[in-house]
Each structure stands twice: as C-alpha cells, then as structure tokens.
Amino acid sequence: MVSVIEKSSVDTFNNSVKVINEWQQKANAYNTCLINEANADNALIAKMANQEQSRFWATIEKIRTYTDAGKAKLDKK
C-alpha cells in the first residue's frame, strides 16, 4: 500500500518518499513478473492452437488425398 506523504518535517517527508520509492520498486517488479507470466501463457496458448490447427489441416489433406484417389479409381472404370 502506498504511504501518504508526511509534511511535518524534512525528515518525515524524506522518509515517506523513501517508503513510496521502495513500494514503487516492488510494485514494478511484481508488474514485470505479471506481464512476463501473461506473455508466456499467451505464447503457449498460441503454440498449442497452431499445433492443433496443423493437425487439423493435415487430417483434411489426408482425407482429400484418399477422396481424390478413390475418385480417380472410379473414373477409370
């Protein structure tokens, strides 16, 4: 939690700014970690979706190959 700025003296002011700066550094570290984790999750989701899509299209191509071969065989008769 962010501390309030104390203005009763120079020392209290400086100390309150120090506390806020320390909090900000920790908050920035947390935020960076959060973003990195989200990016890693998104990359994994995209990778898995792309792999699944590749399997899907490979299956479609296999079906097309079998269908074309069957049609060509029947056309010869």
N, C-alpha and C positions, 0 to 999 in steps of 0.2 A: 504494500500500500504506500502511496506517495505521502510523504510527510508535508506538513504545511511549512511555509517559510516563517521562521521566527525573526522578529524585528526588534526585539527588546535590547539587543546589544550586538556589537560586531561579532563577538564570539558565537553567540547563539545563531546569528544569521549565517555565518560561515559553516557552522556545524550542521544546520538544517540543509544548506546547499550541498554539503558533503553527503548527507544521508540520501538526498534526492539523486545525486550523481551515482551513488552506489546502487540505488534501486534501478536507475535507468540502465546501468551496465548489465545487471542481472535480467532485467526485462528484455533488453536487446538480445542477450544470449538465448533466453527462452524463445523469443520470437524467431531467431535464426534457426534454432533447433526445430521448431514447429514447421517452418517453411520447408526445411530440408526433408523432414519426415513426410510432409504432404507431397513434395515433388517426387520422392522415392516411391510413395504409394501410387501416385499418378503414372509414373513410368512403368511400374509393374502391371498396373491395370491395362495400360496401352499395349504392353508387350503381350500379355495373355490374350487380349482381344485380337491382336494382329495374328497371333499363332492360331487361334480358333478360326479366324476368317480364312487363313491359308489352308487349314484342314478342310474347311467347308468347300472352298473353291477347288481343291484337289479332288474331293469326292464328286463334285459336279462334273469336273473334267473327265473323271473315270467313267461316270455314267454316260456322258456324251460319247466317249470313245466306244464303249460297249454298244450303245444305241446305233452309232454310225456303222460299226462293224456288222451288227445284225441287219441293218437296213441294206447295206451293200451286199450281204449274202443273199438276202431275199430278192434283191433287184436282179441278181444273176440268174435266178431260176426262171 
